[in-house]
C-alpha cells in the first residue's frame, strides 16, 4: 500500500502541476507578469503552509536538513523556473518543453550513480513509453537560439538534481514541513527579484483567482504530494509518472482555451498513461 499511495500522490502532483499553464494564461491575460505571478505564488503558498504547520503543531526541520531544503527552494526551484521562463523567450514553447522533459532520463542516470537505484527492465520500458508520449503530446519545433536551447537543457538538469537531492533529504523530514521551507525560500528569492524589478499586479478578479489557484493547487498540493511520492516510490518512478503533466496541460488547453487536440497528442497521452499503469502494477507486485 505504501508504494501504491506513492504513485497516487505523484499522479495528483502531476495533475496539479499540469493545471498551472492554464491558470498562468489567465493571470497573464489580466496584466500580471511572470515574476509577479511567481512571487505571489510562493508567498501565498508559504503563508498557507506555515498556517497548517502551526495548527497541526508540526515543528520545522533544523540544522543541515533545514539548510538543504532552503537550497532546494532558493536555488533548485528558482533556478529551474528562471531557466525555463527565459528559454521560452528565446525558443519555441514545444522545443523548450521537450528539453525540459528530458529530466526523467537524467533522474534515472543520477539515481543509479548517486543513490544506487536499480534500473530494471520495467523501469526502462516505462521510461521509454513516457518519453515517447511526451514528445508526441508536446509536439516538436526546432525554432530556437543556442542560448534558448542551453537554458532549456539547464532547466532539465536543475530539476533532475532537485528531484534526486530531494529524495535523499526527504528521508529525514516529513513532506509538509519540507514543502513549507521550500516554498518560503523560493518566495524570498522571488520577493527580492520583484523588489528590484517592480511588480505588475493582476487587474481583474479572475486574474487574482488564477494566482490563488496556482498558489493552492499548483504549489501547495503539487509540491507536497510530489515530495510524499518521492519517498514512497523513488526518484526514477516519480519522474516517469510526472510526465502525465503535459497530458493534463494539453487536454485542458483543448477544453478551456480551444487549442487543438490532434490524434498524435492523444496517442502521446495514451503512451504516458500506459507507462504509469506499468509502474503502478509493478509496484503492486512488489508490495504483494
Helices and strands as residue ranges (DSSP letters): H 2-29, H 34-56, H 63-71, I 72-77, H 78-87, H 93-100, H 103-114, H 121-138, H 146-169, G 170-172, H 175-197, H 205-215, I 216-221, H 222-233, H 235-241, H 244-256, H 263-287
